[in-house]
Amino acid sequence: MSEKSEQRLSVFKTYKLYVGGKFPRSESGRVYEVTDSKGKWLANAPLSSRKDARDAVVAARKAFGGWAGATAYNRGQILYRVAEMLEGRKGQFVHEVAHAEGLSKNKAAEVVEATIDRWVWYAGWTDKIAQVVGGANPVAGPFFNLSTPEPTGVVAVIAPQESSFLGLVSVIAPVIATGNTAVVVASEKAPLPALSLGEVLATSDLPGGVVNVLSGKAAEMGPHLAAHQDVNAIDLTGADTGLARELEIAAADNLKRVLRRRTEDFTASPGTDRMTAFLETKTVWHPTGSLGASGSSY
């Protein structure tokens, strides 16, 4: 066999959106160039449009009932399965994070391992958060008074711009761990780890539509998501100051919950605030029957 016949062309990866459990291209047909920290071309990413954002909201709403209605234990199992899949593709994410954030291979490996650990951490909280923020309330009368947390609904997330993988998972995992569904606008300059995460989610047990990943400009899609009447909450972590202010104003129109933009160190141990940010508290009163001097009639 000649040397020429042994040569082959590399198969370049085509990055696509992740919406409703499928991998569409942007309906606009647009793409934009993604480069590494030194300006070297890495790939063409879909440049999502307003229509893509609307489609993602529809998918997230459709998935919400089943995901919110699943048992907390089952959600934890599914999230842990995602972590297993991430572990199996660790090498790919190390490569993508290194290029996206200009890190050495060893440093990128540390970031990826921390990201997988972060996902496992949130998976463990699915059946515990209710005990932290809910409970039985003491009342004066023959009633049980119980407060329980419930998911808010569809959450739009503007992902961190600089932390393309650890920050991404740190804002997605708490949203879905508590039963919400998410429409995520990935980092504009480093979207490839987010788009690859969509491939992992598709091959795990996570129902389609629970997480929807869009790439492109937050300034283009953000206003439509903030004003969308079927989006219940928005996380502004990855928006710059001007855009965050614009989205807050738009979100006020239908009383969305807003997690304001703030400076965060995603390498620090997380608390429960990102989970509780998108929970509603339901309080139920239930009569116990007549209470005599000896206590309940039960």
Solvent accessible surface area in square Angstrom, and as a share of the most:
residue,aa,sasa,rsa
1,M,192,0.86
2,S,67,0.43
3,E,136,0.61
4,K,168,0.71
5,S,69,0.44
6,E,112,0.50
7,Q,126,0.56
8,R,182,0.66
9,L,162,0.81
10,S,79,0.51
11,V,131,0.75
12,F,154,0.64
13,K,86,0.37
14,T,82,0.48
15,Y,21,0.08
16,K,59,0.25
17,L,0,0.00
18,Y,3,0.01
19,V,19,0.11
20,G,30,0.28
21,G,26,0.25
22,K,150,0.64
23,F,78,0.33
24,P,52,0.33
25,R,157,0.57
26,S,7,0.04
27,E,98,0.44
28,S,47,0.31
29,G,61,0.59
30,R,85,0.31
31,V,86,0.49
32,Y,42,0.16
33,E,120,0.54
34,V,4,0.03
35,T,55,0.32
36,D,20,0.10
37,S,77,0.50
38,K,187,0.79
39,G,52,0.50
40,K,138,0.58
41,W,110,0.39
42,L,43,0.21
43,A,5,0.04
44,N,68,0.35
45,A,0,0.00
46,P,5,0.03
47,L,21,0.11
48,S,0,0.00
49,S,11,0.07
50,R,130,0.47
51,K,81,0.34
52,D,7,0.04
53,A,1,0.01
54,R,96,0.35
55,D,54,0.28
56,A,0,0.00
57,V,1,0.00
58,V,99,0.57
59,A,17,0.13
60,A,0,0.00
61,R,73,0.26
62,K,176,0.75
63,A,15,0.12
64,F,39,0.16
65,G,52,0.50
66,G,60,0.58
67,W,3,0.01
68,A,29,0.22
69,G,65,0.62
70,A,28,0.22
71,T,90,0.52
72,A,30,0.24
73,Y,140,0.53
74,N,55,0.28
75,R,21,0.08
76,G,11,0.10
77,Q,92,0.41
78,I,18,0.09
79,L,0,0.00
80,Y,110,0.42
81,R,96,0.35
82,V,0,0.00
83,A,4,0.03
84,E,78,0.35
85,M,42,0.19
86,L,0,0.00
87,E,89,0.40
88,G,68,0.66
89,R,69,0.25
90,K,58,0.25
91,G,57,0.55
92,Q,53,0.24
93,F,0,0.00
94,V,13,0.07
95,H,113,0.51
96,E,11,0.05
97,V,0,0.00
98,A,18,0.14
99,H,61,0.27
100,A,19,0.15
101,E,50,0.22
102,G,45,0.43
103,L,52,0.26
104,S,70,0.45
105,K,155,0.66
106,N,119,0.61
107,K,99,0.42
108,A,0,0.00
109,A,28,0.21
110,E,99,0.45
111,V,22,0.13
112,V,1,0.00
113,E,80,0.36
114,A,39,0.30
115,T,0,0.00
116,I,8,0.04
117,D,93,0.48
118,R,22,0.08
119,W,0,0.00
120,V,57,0.32
121,W,89,0.31
122,Y,2,0.01
123,A,8,0.06
124,G,33,0.32
125,W,52,0.18
126,T,5,0.03
127,D,61,0.31
128,K,104,0.44
129,I,8,0.04
130,A,41,0.32
131,Q,133,0.59
132,V,89,0.51
133,V,55,0.32
134,G,20,0.19
135,G,39,0.37
136,A,80,0.62
137,N,56,0.29
138,P,133,0.83
139,V,51,0.29
140,A,115,0.89
141,G,29,0.28
142,P,53,0.33
143,F,85,0.35
144,F,95,0.40
145,N,8,0.04
146,L,81,0.40
147,S,15,0.10
148,T,61,0.36
149,P,24,0.15
150,E,66,0.30
151,P,29,0.18
152,T,22,0.13
153,G,0,0.00
154,V,0,0.00
155,V,0,0.00
156,A,0,0.00
157,V,0,0.00
158,I,0,0.00
159,A,1,0.00
160,P,8,0.05
161,Q,48,0.21
162,E,121,0.54
163,S,24,0.15
164,S,2,0.02
165,F,0,0.00
166,L,8,0.04
167,G,0,0.00
168,L,3,0.02
169,V,0,0.00
170,S,5,0.03
171,V,0,0.00
172,I,0,0.00
173,A,0,0.00
174,P,1,0.01
175,V,1,0.01
176,I,0,0.00
177,A,0,0.00
178,T,5,0.03
179,G,0,0.00
180,N,0,0.00
181,T,0,0.00
182,A,0,0.00
183,V,0,0.00
184,V,0,0.00
185,V,0,0.00
186,A,1,0.00
187,S,4,0.03
188,E,59,0.27
189,K,114,0.48
190,A,5,0.04
191,P,0,0.00
192,L,12,0.06
193,P,0,0.00
194,A,1,0.01
195,L,2,0.01
196,S,0,0.00
197,L,0,0.00
198,G,0,0.00
199,E,40,0.18
200,V,0,0.00
201,L,0,0.00
202,A,39,0.30
203,T,80,0.47
204,S,15,0.10
205,D,92,0.47
206,L,10,0.05
207,P,60,0.38
208,G,38,0.37
209,G,1,0.01
210,V,0,0.00
211,V,1,0.00
212,N,0,0.00
213,V,1,0.00
214,L,0,0.00
215,S,0,0.00
216,G,0,0.00
217,K,88,0.37
218,A,10,0.07
219,A,70,0.54
220,E,55,0.25
221,M,0,0.00
222,G,0,0.00
223,P,33,0.20
224,H,60,0.27
225,L,1,0.00
226,A,0,0.00
227,A,49,0.38
228,H,47,0.21
229,Q,117,0.52
230,D,50,0.26
231,V,0,0.00
232,N,50,0.25
233,A,0,0.00
234,I,0,0.00
235,D,0,0.00
236,L,0,0.00
237,T,15,0.09
238,G,10,0.10
239,A,2,0.01
240,D,90,0.47
241,T,96,0.56
242,G,54,0.51
243,L,18,0.09
244,A,7,0.05
245,R,153,0.56
246,E,87,0.39
247,L,0,0.00
248,E,36,0.16
249,I,105,0.54
250,A,26,0.20
251,A,0,0.00
252,A,65,0.50
253,D,111,0.57
254,N,40,0.20
255,L,160,0.79
256,K,16,0.07
257,R,89,0.32
258,V,45,0.26
259,L,26,0.13
260,R,153,0.56
261,R,114,0.42
262,R,95,0.35
263,T,141,0.82
264,E,57,0.26
265,D,95,0.49
266,F,29,0.12
267,T,104,0.61
268,A,53,0.41
269,S,108,0.70
270,P,37,0.23
271,G,39,0.37
272,T,41,0.24
273,D,70,0.36
274,R,13,0.05
275,M,1,0.00
276,T,44,0.26
277,A,23,0.18
278,F,3,0.01
279,L,16,0.08
280,E,71,0.32
281,T,92,0.54
282,K,96,0.41
283,T,64,0.37
284,V,70,0.40
285,W,144,0.51
286,H,95,0.42
287,P,81,0.51
288,T,8,0.05
289,G,37,0.35
290,S,90,0.58
291,L,90,0.45
292,G,50,0.48
293,A,122,0.95
294,S,120,0.77
295,G,31,0.30
296,S,57,0.37
297,S,74,0.47
298,Y,176,0.67
